[in-house]
Amino acid sequence: MEKRSSKRISATLRVEFDWSDTICCCNAVNLSEKGMLLKTSDILFPLDTHFEIYIHLKGEVLEVPIKVNRLVKTDNIYDGIGIELLDPPPAYVDYISDLKKSF
């Protein structure tokens, strides 16, 4: 049974977010129209947490509301979070569509 509603694409985007009054930077990988994996080992997020991320894309910064869906653990270290994009902006959706065409 497929868990995800959209196929993931291997690509990397720079993402920032404000967490506890600190601007955090990380890479987003495994992208899709409605979600991505944020690679971060600095912060453990509670599931179902909602906040906004800032995606750096083609000279723009897109502000996107998200929800934390899962925590990713590798070798006993939490090193990523799976997020759902709650309202993906058209520029991001277009970017993913262009990436799919190149695969």
N, C-alpha and C positions, 0 to 999 in steps of 0.2 A: 504494500500500500504506500503510495506517495504522500509524504507529509506536507510538501510545499506545493503552493498553488502555481508557482512560476519556476521555470528552469533557471538555475544559477549559472552565472558566467564568471570565469576566472579573470579578474581585472582588479586593479587597485586604485582607490581614490583616497585623497586626504580628507579627514573628517575632524571637526573640532566640536566640543561641547563644554558647557559650564556645569561643573559638578562641585558642590560644596564651596562655592566662591573661587574656584580654580578653573582656568581654561585648560582643558585636556586635549591633546592631539593624538590621533591614532590613524591607522590605515583601515579602510573598509575593503574587504575581499569577498569573493563569492556573491556577486551582485545579482539582483533581479529587480523587476519593476516594483516589487512590494516589500523587499527585504534585503538584508546584507549581514555579513559577519564583521563585527568590529574587533580587531586584534588589539587587545589591551590586557596587560597583566597587573596594572596599577590599581584597578578598582573592581570591587565586587558589587554588582547591582542586584537589588531585589527583583525577582520576577514581577512582571506586570508594571514596572516602573515606567512612567511617562515623562519625557522631556524632549527638548529640541536639539537636533544636531545641525551643524553647518557643513555642507558638502562643498568642497572646492572643485569646481567643474568649469573648464574652458574660460578661465578668467572671471568667473562669477562665483559668488558664495550663495548657495541655496539654503534657506532655513526650512527644516523639515521636522515636523512632529513625529516622534517614534514611540514604540512600546517595546520593552525588553521581553523577549519570548523564551530565551534559553541561555544558559551559561555553558561554555565550552571548556572542558578540562583536558589537558594534555600532560601526561607524566606527573600527575598529582598537583599540577599548577593550573589554576583557572586563567586561561590566556585569551579568552574571547567571549563576546556576547552576540547572540543571534537577535536581530532586531526586526521589527515590522515597521515599514514606513506607513504612517497613518494617512498622509495626504501628499503623495509624491508629486512634485511640481512637473509640469510638462517638459521643461528642459532636461530633467533627469530621465523621464520616461523615453524621450527622444534619444538620449545618449545610450540607454540600454538597447533600444531598438536598433540603433546603428551598430552597436557591438555585436548583436546577434547576427546581423547581416555579414559581418566579417568572419564569422566562424563557420 
